[in-house]
Amino acid sequence: MADRVDVAIVGGGPAGQAAALTLADLGVAATVIDEQLRPGGQILRQPPKAFRVTNWMDGGLYADLRGQLERFEALERVDWRGGRSVLGIARSGEEGFTVTLSSATGVETVEARRVLVAAGCQDLAVPLPGWTLPGVYAAGGIQAFLKSQRLIPGERLLFAGTHPLQMVIAAQVVEAGGRVEAVLFAQSQLSMVRAVAGAPFAAAAHLGNLLAAAGAMRTLRRHGVPVHYGVPIERILGERSVEAVEAGGRRWACDAVGLCFGFVPQSALPRMIGARMRPAGPAGGWAAMHDRWMRSTVTGLFVAGETTGVAGAPAAMAAGEVAGAAIALDMGLLDEAGAERLASVARSRREELLRFAALLDRIADPRPYFPSMDAETLVCRCEDVPLGRIEPLLDGRSANAIKLSTRCGMGACQGRNCEPTLLRLIGNPGEPGFAARFPARPVTIADLAAPPLRCD
Amino acid sequence: MRIERDTERGRPLTLTVDGHSLTAFDGETLAAAMLQNGATFRRDTRGLDRGLFCNMGSCSECMVTLLPSGRRARACVTPASDGMEVRTDG
């Protein structure tokens, strides 16, 4: 018997949890799929069950998110499927979808009448000379180690980029007993102040996250960690792994680097099935478009959270509530007025948070500060394609054409790391980027060829 | 470096990476175990060592081969287990 479900939710982060909780209240046990074994998403990436961690993520900033996670974990009316990657979503029949998953034991398929993609975001990958040396990390990856594995990947860390989150992560490192050599912002402090000063009052009045960054500032000062502005990272040096960084014309010794230039949506799944996308924001990437009910342009496919544009966990939570109400409306569990009642508070909360996100986008805008690359700098890390092989093809050719000629974007990450860089190099605002292909996550041919496992 | 404060890990495990035996703790990902033990990840087509990059299953830089199955896996989303055998050269 096929594994058939009413609602499949991709992503057990704040948006997916909120939708599942809303549906559970109405009697529906949604199937929630996540790559991690435990729910939480990247923002609340939980320690493994075999660990015992006290005072975990106890900052006030995380209180609402933790409250929701506790409610979600206590839910009986949910079908949790952790430790599974979604390889693709395809149309099945008139209305439904086939969701293909892979796990440690093989490939499974789930037939779902409705799907919500709330797949979160990832760090924008920013190439610069030396960035493939062991010890260079996406800053979010360092934070994930702190939260979940309780590990600091280096003895002397350095953070560089344009996004204020790097201050928060650096503070978390020193509070956990690690050492941070410096936090380097490429932009000047004045340009950050100008971005705030130019913001609408409503956004400037909602600065909880910025205040948290101010708390991080105090922590860094107390631990003697220098924070510099107007110091753009130029190259990363090292023989076999990171030894130093060149930035602002001087050398900074370190053995690990966290690059923090912003975040892009994880949106390969809606893109693959043909949902309409829009350029996501100054950091690049693609955001799934939606109506006021978080319906994508594909009937039966809903989208919420960072997949629709990076706006932070509280906004994702609000969007998930709206999506949950919308799915209930679609299933006939609520009438329009009932769904409106459920969605309206979350909707206005989300709108306010989106104004704050737009302000943060202006402060963190990486575009004027992308480091220069050498001819040898790898644009595509999976297929080892350097800038020098791409540059001669920048004559009006499309991203897909350059992919075919050079293999840039053809590797295991399916182009999600190199695509923003390639589009920047192409510089054509109408360029649609790579065709999004199955599988969204790597899988072996043998697993795909084997008869799918069913979870009946 | 492992954070000790407020943290109690699972029982010790032993696994093998490229023939070298290393110790990890139950609950650790293969990537965490490898980093803690100074193990290297894959080499690229230029013969240069590469490291883990995104640590959230997105970039596939930490891809390794699990033995004896030959299954390819991202070390950052794969839990370490006792007796596990891993090869990094693909």
Interface residues (C-beta under 8 A of the other chain):
Chain A: E35 Q36 L37 Q42 P47 P48 K49 A50 F51 R52 V53 T54 N55 W56 S85 A104 Q122 D123 A125 T132 L133 P134 G135 V136 Y137 A138 G140 G141 I142 A144 F145 L146 Q149 R150 L151 I152 P153 G154 E155 A176 G177 G178 R240 S241 Q266 R381 C382 D384 G411 A412 C413 R416 N417 R441 P442 T444 D447
Chain B: M1 R2 I3 E4 R5 D6 T7 E8 R9 G10 R11 F25 D26 G27 E28 T29 A32 L35 Q36 T40 F41 D44 T45 R46 L48 D49 R50 G51 L52 F53 C54 N55 M56 G57 S58 C59 S60 E61 M63 R71 R72 A73 R74 C76 V77 T78 P79
